């Protein structure tokens, strides 16, 4: 499996990103608050939107951090390096 990190110049707000998912056919849009704590060009309440095309299914929910760091990721030990 090949992974591509999408957020090289931004991060979601760590405490309350407030994601909002909208569907339009096979397009999934995810809007969320940006992290103003680590980026100089991000202000409080700045938002970003990720657009995924050709989607057949998606999941938005809490992650299992403990399981990931114990190697219990659904992708075994091939999980992403940035967690």
C-alpha positions as semicolon CSV with decimal commas, in nm:
position;residue;x (nm);y (nm);z (nm)
1;X;0,000;0,000;0,000
2;X;0,125;0,351;-0,081
3;X;0,041;0,649;0,140
4;X;0,050;1,017;0,050
5;X;0,047;1,278;0,324
6;X;-0,194;1,552;0,213
7;X;-0,130;1,806;0,486
8;X;0,227;1,926;0,440
9;X;0,138;2,294;0,493
10;X;-0,160;2,270;0,728
11;X;-0,308;2,068;1,014
12;X;-0,657;2,036;1,155
13;X;-0,734;2,209;1,481
14;X;-0,623;1,952;1,742
15;X;-0,891;2,013;2,005
16;X;-1,210;2,068;1,807
17;X;-1,168;2,054;1,429
18;X;-1,546;2,036;1,383
19;X;-1,545;1,830;1,062
20;X;-1,845;1,866;0,835
21;X;-1,895;1,603;0,565
22;X;-2,111;1,662;0,260
23;X;-2,189;1,413;-0,017
24;X;-2,262;1,488;-0,380
25;X;-2,280;1,168;-0,584
26;X;-1,938;1,004;-0,554
27;X;-1,776;1,324;-0,423
28;X;-1,708;1,363;-0,050
29;X;-1,619;1,707;0,085
30;X;-1,476;1,749;0,434
31;X;-1,459;2,099;0,586
32;X;-1,274;2,154;0,912
33;X;-1,104;2,419;1,125
34;X;-0,732;2,470;1,080
35;X;-0,470;2,465;1,356
36;X;-0,374;2,825;1,444
37;X;-0,125;2,711;1,709
38;X;0,155;2,595;1,477
39;X;0,104;2,789;1,151
40;X;0,178;3,162;1,130
41;X;-0,059;3,213;0,836
42;X;-0,361;3,051;1,008
43;X;-0,601;3,254;1,221
44;X;-0,868;3,130;1,463
45;X;-1,173;3,002;1,273
46;X;-0,985;2,958;0,941
47;X;-1,123;2,655;0,756
48;X;-1,002;2,416;0,489
49;X;-1,184;2,172;0,264
50;X;-1,065;1,840;0,129
51;X;-1,246;1,704;-0,177
52;X;-1,235;1,334;-0,263
53;X;-1,372;1,219;-0,599
54;X;-1,474;0,867;-0,702
55;X;-1,554;0,763;-0,345
56;X;-1,741;0,437;-0,290
57;X;-1,736;0,448;0,091
58;X;-1,592;0,656;0,372
59;X;-1,574;0,661;0,750
60;X;-1,548;0,954;0,988
61;X;-1,498;0,859;1,350
62;X;-1,253;0,843;1,636
63;X;-0,922;0,667;1,586
64;X;-0,783;0,397;1,808
65;X;-0,449;0,562;1,897
66;X;-0,361;0,295;2,151
67;X;-0,422;0,015;1,903
68;X;-0,229;0,194;1,628
69;X;0,082;0,232;1,844
70;X;0,057;-0,133;1,950
71;X;0,067;-0,242;1,586
72;X;-0,306;-0,325;1,578
73;X;-0,375;-0,095;1,283
74;X;-0,608;-0,235;1,016
75;X;-0,312;-0,217;0,777
76;X;-0,087;-0,413;1,013
77;X;0,259;-0,262;1,052
78;X;0,239;-0,085;0,717
79;X;0,053;0,207;0,873
80;X;0,144;0,565;0,810
81;X;0,453;0,707;0,979
82;X;0,281;1,026;1,100
83;X;0,018;0,840;1,302
